[in-house]
Amino acid sequence: MTKQEFIQLVLRHFDFEPTNEQRQALQTLTDFLADREERSAMLLRGAAGTGKTTLSGAVVRTLDSLGQKFMLLAPTGRAAKVFSLNSGHQASTIHRCIYRQKEFEGDFNLNYNAFAYTLFLVDEASMIGTQLLEDLVSYVYSGRGCRLILIGDHAQLPPVGEEWSPALTTSELRMQGLTVHEATLNEVLRQATESGILYNATLIRNYPTLPSASQILPRIQLKNFADLHIISGADFVEHLEQSYREVGIDETIVVTRSNKWAVTYNLGIRNTLLDREEQLERGDMLMIVKNKYLQGNQKMLAAQREQETGNVQEGKVAQAVQGMQKELSFIANGDRARVLRVRKQRELYGFHFADVLLQFPDYDNQELQTVIITDSLTTEAPALTEEQQHQLYEEVMADYADIPRKADRIKALKEDPHYNALQVKYAYAVTCHKAQGGQWAHVYIDQGYMPTGSTASVSLHAHQPSPSEYIHWLYTAFTRATDHLFLVNWPKEQL
């Protein structure tokens, strides 16, 4: 098949005339696929409304029609679910694919890549930090003939603790020894300009480059857009209640700029709208705030043992890996869960715990019986602080002081249900970093107090973000909404 024939096959999956940038990106993709360099990779950047999702979905469907083997990955369960819906094929989280559990120690290390001549497409790559990127590259290119396509929006927030998104940075990929083919979509589709959400997201994305930009607060353009709403704090409860009725709690989210505001909103929503009196009740929506590995897939472990001893048929491990994608082996920071049952709440080691049955809507409603630590529900910190984590470690270890060998004490600690309790927060309102990678039908944004004035004066406030950070935050928050966006207590000078 020629490059042009492949391009024509992809274009058949478009519902509209592709832009010149999309055609150029397709040309770059065909060059990448034809590149004989073993460590060749593709980087596809695209802002909201530029057709990145349409292009990547069309490519996936074309690869499927040609019988090309591929794997779809994303950083979180919610992001994987969105990728699955947009592409029409099942996606998995990165962690569930590339890491494996050691059978006896309980630790995790990089998995064996048993896939051959498989194309790995990773969406929401802006969320991938440096260490995860290194592991992802190592995993993919350890497989025979495997290659990697990274897809993401370079205008979104970088990973926590990073100044930029390494997985969307060409120089970072080259440092991993990759030959990089890259394409960037900036041209906004005509259909996107009809949406107030995408229209304003584009204005925000371009804001730092405008010559006249002298304020940190970009003006939101209303223009009678039907999907954009300005509401006061007094009207917030009424609108949120209506959203819960129209699209449901799982398709509604409040995005804030701080954990403190998220806690305030969560408590208010539970008390005022949901009439929740107990700290934790059936039906509560929770968000995981710390990565959690679960018991590994035994078929997977058995296949890996056979692979390592050379007694495995080709493809057996790969089939086991694909089977594991359907199992709940890893819960990512940012995943959401619904409480089905609460049992045996107790206080131990100076902390509070509960046995719960959770359901994960972004993992095909799979259920998990586990222990959670409830102290993290209402703290203003993102999760347990280092001091709290150290305190829990010391208290639990004291219970195993009678075990002579240190290695055995550590093993007991790793298996202790309280030390390994799931850390969670209420999920009705979250910070923008926690919302990143997901999309909701109705999104409410409360950015809190933002001082007016020049960007220089604003950045002098220690509690305020830099102008660049704020623009990335606002853009990311806007692009979480698919149907309706509600701006809560928005300052008049920003409209």
N, C-alpha and C positions, 0 to 999 in steps of 0.2 A: 504494500500500500504506500502510495506517495504521500508526502506531507500535505499537499493540497487536498487529497481525498480524505485524509483524517480530519482536516479543518472543516470540510463540508459536512462530514458526519456529525461533528460537534455542533455546527450551526443549525442542524435540523432540530436540535433540542431547544433552540431559542424561540421565545414567543414574540420577539420583536427584532427589528433590524439592529445588528450589533454596531457598537461604536467603533471608531478607528482604533481606539486604545484596546478594546476587546479583541479586535482582529490581530493587532500587533502582539498582544499577550498570547493568543493562540499560536502565532508563528513562533514565538519564543518557546512555547511549550513543545511544539513539534521538534524544534532544534534540540531541546533538552532530552526528549525521548529518543532522538536519533544519536545523541552523543555517546560515543563508546567509552568515554572516561568512566572508570568504575566508581569514583567518588563524585559523580555529578549530582547536583541538587538544583531544585527550582524554588524560587521565592516569588510568590504572588501577593503583592500588597494592593489593598483597595479600600477606599473610604466608603462610608455609608452612602448608598444611592448610586454608586458607580457601576453596579452590575457584577460585583465580585462573586456574590452568592449564586447568581444565575450562571455565570461562567463556570464556576467550580462544579455546580450541579450537573451542567451539561457535559462536562468532561467525565465525571463519574459515570453517568449513564452511557456515554460512548464507550468507555473502557469496558463496562459490563457487557455491552452488546458485542464487543470484539473478543470476549473471553479473556481479557487481561486480568490477572490477579491483582487485587488491591486491598488495602486496609484503611479504614477511616478512623482517625483519632482526634481527640480534643482534650483540653486540660481538665474539665470537670464534667460531671454527669449531665448537668443542664446544657452545657455547650455541646456535648456529644448528642444529646437529644435534638437540639436545634439543627445540628449538622445532618443527622439522620433524616429529619423532616425535609430539609432543603435538598438533599441529594437523592432521597428515595431508597437509601441503603443503610444498614445498621452501622452505627459508629460506636466506638468504645473510648474509655478514658485512656490516656497515655500510660498512667501508672499500672493499670490492670493488664496492659499488653507487655510492657518492657521490663517489669520487675517480677521476681518470683520469691516465694518464701522458702528458706532453708528448712528441710523437713524436720530436723530435730532442734536446731537452735532457736527457731522462731524469728530470726532476722530475715531481712530481704536484701537481695542483691540483683544485679542486672541479669535478666533472663537470657536464655539461649534462643537466638533467632533461627527458628527452623523453617521460616518461609524462604522460598526461592523465587527469584525473578518477580518479586512483588513490589508494587508501587505503594508507598505509605503517604497518604494525604492527611495533613494535620491542620485543622482549623483553629481559629482563635489563638494563633501563635504569639500574639502580643503578650499573652499571659505566661509564657514559658520563661522561667528564670535560667541563669547561666548553668547551674549544675544539672538541671533537668534537660537542658539542651545538649550538654555534653553526653549525658547518658542516652538520650534519644538517638543522637548521631551514631554513637558507638553501637547501639543495638541494631539499628537499621542496616548499617554498612558491614556488620558482621555476617549478615545473611547473603547467600550466593545470589548475585545479580539484583539485589534490592536497592531501591532508590527512594528519595524523600522529596516531597513537595510541601512547603510551609506556606500557609495561607493566613493572612491577618490584616488588621487595620492599624497602620502605624500612627494614627492620630489618637488612639485610645491610651489609657493609662498603662505605663510599664509595670512589670511585676514589682511587688513590695520590696523595697530596699534597692531597686535598680533605677538608674537615671534614664535608661532607654530600654527598649525591648530587644534583647540580644538575638532572639530567633528571627527578627525582621531586619537585622543589620548585616549587610553584606560582608563587612570586614570581620565580624564575629564568626560567620560561617566559614570564611576562608581560613581563619585561625584554626578551625576544626579540620582543615585539610580538604575542604570541599571546593569543587569547581562550580561556581554559582551562575545559573541563568536567572535573570530577574526581570519582572514586569510590574509596573505600577499603574493602577487605574485612578485617575483624578477627575475625569470628566463625569459630571453628574447627569444621569439619564433624565430625559424630559419628564417621565412619569414621576420621578422623585421630587421634582419641583412643585408638584401638585399636593404634596404632603407637607404640612407645617412642621412636622417632626424632622423630616429629612432636609427641608429647605433651611431651617434654622441650624441644624447640625452642620450643614455645609458652611454657613456663615461663621459659625463658631470655629470650625476647623481652619478656616482661612483667616481668622481674626488676627493672630499674631503677625501676619505678613502684610496687613493693610497699612499703607503709608500714614493714614490718618488716625491710626490706633493710638490714642493717648490715655485711654482708660482701661482698667482691668475688667470692667463690666461691659461685655458686649450687649448691644440692644437686641432683644428678642422681637422679631417681626411677627405681628399677629395676622394682619391682612384677612381677617375672617376665616382663617383656616379652621375646618371642622374638627380636626384631630388635636388641636392645641387649646388648652383651657387655663385661664388664670383664676385661681380661687383664693379666698381669704382663709385664715385659720379658723374663723367662725363657721365657715361652710365645709371645712375639711371632712368632718364626721359624716355629714349627709352624703357627700360625694363618694366617700370611700364605701359607705354602706351600699350605695347604689352599684358601685363597681363589683362588690362581693356578690350582689344579686345577679348582675348581668353576666359576668365572666368567671366568677368564683374566686376563692381565696388564692388558689394555686396560680391564677393568671393575673394577680394583682400584687404590686410591690411598692413600698415606699423607700426611696433612696435618699440618704442623708450624707452629710459631710463628716460626721464623727460618730464614734461608737456611743458617746454620751447621748446624742440626739436620737440615735436608733433605740437605745434603751428606753428613753422617755416615750417615744412613739409606741414601742411594743407594749409597754405597760398600759398606756392609755387605750390602745386598741383592744387589748384583752379585757380591760375593765369596763370600758364604755360600750363597745360594739359587740363583743363576744360573751359578755357576762361571765367571765372566768374568775372564780374566787380562789381556787387553789393555785399553788405555784405551777403545777403541771397537771393537765387534764387531757382526757381523750379528745382528739381532734386538733390539738395544738400543732402548729407548724413550727418546726425547728430547723436551724441551720447549723451544719457542722463547722466548727471553727478551728479544727486541727486535723490533719491527715490521719487516717486510721486504716491500718492493714488488718484484714481478717484472716481466718483460717484458709489456707491455700487449697486449690482443687487437687484432690488426690489422684485423679486420672492424669492430670498435668504432671504431678510429681513423679508418678510411675513412668510416664513416657519420657520424662527428662532423664531418669535413671537409666532407662534402656538406651537413650541416645548417648549418654556418657560412656556406656559400656560397649557401644557399637552394635547393639542388638535390636535396633529399631528399623522399621520400614520407612522409606522416604515419605514424608508428609504426615506421619503419625503425630509428631509433636505439634506441627502446625495446626492439625485438626483439634488437638487438645487445647491449644491456645485459643482458637476461635470458640471452642466450647466454653472456655473460662470467661469470655466476654459477657456471657449471659448470666454468670454467677456474681454474687456480691462479694468480691474478694478484696475490694479497696473502696474506701469512702473518702472523697476529696474534700479539702477545706473549701467551703462554699456550697456543698451539696445540701439539698433540703430533704426533710423527712417529716412524715405525719405520725403523730402519736396515736396508736391504736389501743394501748392498754398501759396502765401504770400500776406497779405493784411494789410492795416492800420498800418504802422510803426510809432511810436511816442516816444516822450521823456516825462517821468513823474518821479517825485520824485528824479531827478538826475540820472535816469537810462533810458535804451532804450528797448522798447518792440515791438513785432510784433504779429499780429494775423496770425496763420498758420494752414494749413491742412496738417497733417502728416500721413504717411503710415508706418506701422511696419511690415517689412518682416519676423521677427521671431515670429509674432503673426498672421499668416495666412493673412498677408497684411491688417489687420484691420486699419481703418482710425480714426483719432481723430482731431477735431477742437479745438484748444487751444491757449493760449497765451504763448509766450516764452520770456525770457529776453536775449537779444543779447549781453549784456556786458560780459557774460561768454565765448563767442565764441573765443576770442583772448587773454584772460588773461593767465598768466603763472601759476596761482593757479589752483588746481583741480576743483574748482567751485567758487561761490562767497565767498569772505573771511568773517570772522566773523564780521569785521568792516562794510563791505558792507551790510551784512544781517541785522545788527543792524540799520544801516542807513535807509534801506528800511522799517524796522519795525516801526521806529520812524516817518518817513514821512507818511506812510500809516495810522498809528494810529492817526496822527494829523487830518486826514480827517474825523475821527469819533469822534472828541472831543465833538461834540454837543450831543452825545448819553449819557444820564445820568448814566445808570448802566454799571459798568465795564464789567460784564458778557456779556452784549449785545454788547459792543465794541469788545470784544474778538471774539464773534460769527461772527460779521461783518468782522473782520480781516481774520478769517479762510475761509470766503467765498469770499474774495476779489481776483479777477482774477490776479491782478498785484503782490500782495504779494505772491500768490501761483503760479506764472508763472513758467513754466518748464525751468530748467537750462540745457543748452546744449553746446556742442562743436562740431566742425567739426569732422567727423568720418573717414577720409581717413588715418589719422595717429593717433595712440593712445599709451598710456603707456601700459606696460605689464599687470599691474593690471586690466586695463580696458578691455584688450583682453582676460583675463583669463576666462575660461569656454566656450569660443567659438573656432571654428576651421574654417580656410579659405583655399581655394585651393592654393592660392599664398600668401606667407608671406614674407615681406621684413623687416630685422632686422638691425637697426643702433644703436649700443651700445654706440656711441659717443667715447670720449677720455677715454682710460683706460691706466693708467701708468703701465709700466713694473716694475719688481723687486719682492722682496719677499712679501709674504702676510702681513708680519708685517709692511713693509714700506708703502704698499698701504693703509692699514687700518688707517694709521695716517692722511690721507687726509680726512678732515671733509666732503667734498662733495662726497666722494666715499663710496660705500657700503662695508660692511665687506665681507671677502672672502665667508662666508657661504651665505650671502644675494645675492651676485653676482651669485653664482652657481645656487641658486634657481631661480633667475631672468632669467638666460641664458637658463636653462632647460625648464622653463615655456614658454619662447619665442619660442624656437625650436619646442616644441610640439603643437604650434598653427597651424602648416602647415600640410596639408594632401597630397598635390601633389608636390609642389615646394617651396623651401626655398632659398631666396636670401640674402646673407650677404653683406651689403653695407659698403664700406671703411674699410674692416676688416684688422687689422694690420698683416703684414707678419709674425711677430714672433708668431702669434697665429694660423698659418696654418701649 
